[in-house]
Amino acid sequence: MSLYFIGLGLGNENDISVKGLELVKKSDVVYLENYTSQLNCSKKELEKLYGKEVILADRKKVEIDSDEILDNAQIKNVAFLVVGDVFSATTHLDLYLRAKEKEIKIEIVNNASVLTAIGITGLQLYKFGKTSSIPFENENVQVPYDVLKSNLKNNLHTLFLLDLNPVENKILSVNDAIRYLQKVELKRGEGVFKDGTLCVGCSNLGSQDRIIKSGKAHELLKQDFGKGMQCLIVPSQKLHFMEEEALRLWR
Ligand SMILES: C[S@@+](CC[C@H](N)C(=O)[O-])C[C@H]1O[C@@H](n2cnc3c(N)ncnc32)[C@H](O)[C@@H]1O
């Protein structure tokens, strides 16, 4: 009896790996962690491919009531599906450690993550500094601004991951993220994020219908990034000439 942590990748139901799909087919219970990210397909489309029911696992089920998942994994094969990669950006380390403690057999199947898919922008992955998340309730939140300030000081790019609420079908958009940074800039006035700051907005990375736009903050505010998963990058002020060339593709 096992607990399978399986990354689903970023696009739709077909982005699961062959290895991941084989394990899902072997599973008696299939959970989909659905509060940190979303695929471009419905639960029904996943169930059709897997030929079995998929149980949506919200934050409470995974982080507070995880005994249900672990108890099942002690007597059955359980698949725990994660959009993107299993331990990237959202760490499901707590569930992993608790399963280890209970001596449950674990298998991990990795997949693509937003943390690497941003490589398509042309910005070099090893020149990214600390990643920050921007929540919906951000009235008194300043950490993302501080992270940007520190990364810029060290000539590093900054990736902002943006909040989502799958129950209400809501996401924080690239435009919301820019407005948030402008608002903090207005309060703090430290010149970290100006109207002319170069930004790269991305949505639906890993899908055919991805949107990537680079431009000044005020220019990106006029762009529509659609309804898919979105993230914002503020590049370092020192770009390699190849990075500059790549960013011109997305103007
Ligand atoms: C907390 S992270 C979870 C990362 C996931 N485990 C992974 O490995 O990709 C989710 C956030 O990443 C960003 N994101 C996820 N998938 C994306 C995509 N395909 N395109 C753009 N941004 C994405 C969004 O800001 C989303 O709210």
The ligand as an SDF file (V2000), in Angstrom:
LIG
                    3D

 27 29  0  0  0  0  0  0  0  0999 V2000
    1.8180   28.3210   -5.3450 C   0  0  0  0  0  0  0  0  0  0  0  0
    2.3150   28.0620   -6.9920 S   0  0  0  0  0  0  0  0  0  0  0  0
    2.2140   26.3200   -7.1490 C   0  0  0  0  0  0  0  0  0  0  0  0
    3.2490   25.8560   -8.0560 C   0  0  0  0  0  0  0  0  0  0  0  0
    3.0690   24.4600   -8.6070 C   0  0  0  0  0  0  0  0  0  0  0  0
    3.2020   23.4360   -7.6140 N   0  0  0  0  0  0  0  0  0  0  0  0
    4.1390   24.3010   -9.6800 C   0  0  0  0  0  0  0  0  0  0  0  0
    5.0940   23.5320   -9.4670 O   0  0  0  0  0  0  0  0  0  0  0  0
    4.0080   24.9660  -10.7250 O   0  0  0  0  0  0  0  0  0  0  0  0
    0.9160   28.5470   -7.9200 C   0  0  0  0  0  0  0  0  0  0  0  0
    1.0820   29.9140   -8.5270 C   0  0  0  0  0  0  0  0  0  0  0  0
    2.0580   29.8700   -9.5650 O   0  0  0  0  0  0  0  0  0  0  0  0
    1.6400   30.6430  -10.6780 C   0  0  0  0  0  0  0  0  0  0  0  0
    1.4010   29.7170  -11.8010 N   0  0  0  0  0  0  0  0  0  0  0  0
    1.1210   28.3980  -11.7020 C   0  0  0  0  0  0  0  0  0  0  0  0
    0.9760   27.8500  -12.9180 N   0  0  0  0  0  0  0  0  0  0  0  0
    1.1610   28.8530  -13.8160 C   0  0  0  0  0  0  0  0  0  0  0  0
    1.1380   28.9160  -15.2370 C   0  0  0  0  0  0  0  0  0  0  0  0
    0.8860   27.8340  -15.9610 N   0  0  0  0  0  0  0  0  0  0  0  0
    1.3860   30.1190  -15.8370 N   0  0  0  0  0  0  0  0  0  0  0  0
    1.6490   31.2110  -15.0880 C   0  0  0  0  0  0  0  0  0  0  0  0
    1.6870   31.2070  -13.7430 N   0  0  0  0  0  0  0  0  0  0  0  0
    1.4450   30.0520  -13.1090 C   0  0  0  0  0  0  0  0  0  0  0  0
    0.3510   31.3670  -10.2620 C   0  0  0  0  0  0  0  0  0  0  0  0
    0.7050   32.6150   -9.7270 O   0  0  0  0  0  0  0  0  0  0  0  0
   -0.1960   30.4240   -9.2010 C   0  0  0  0  0  0  0  0  0  0  0  0
   -1.0370   31.0790   -8.2930 O   0  0  0  0  0  0  0  0  0  0  0  0
  1  2  1  0
  2  3  1  0
  2 10  1  0
  3  4  1  0
  4  5  1  0
  5  6  1  0
  5  7  1  0
  7  8  2  0
  7  9  1  0
 10 11  1  0
 11 12  1  0
 11 26  1  0
 12 13  1  0
 13 14  1  0
 13 24  1  0
 14 15  1  0
 14 23  1  0
 15 16  2  0
 16 17  1  0
 17 18  1  0
 17 23  2  0
 18 19  1  0
 18 20  2  0
 20 21  1  0
 21 22  2  0
 22 23  1  0
 24 25  1  0
 24 26  1  0
 26 27  1  0
M  CHG  2   2   1   9  -1
M  END
$$$$
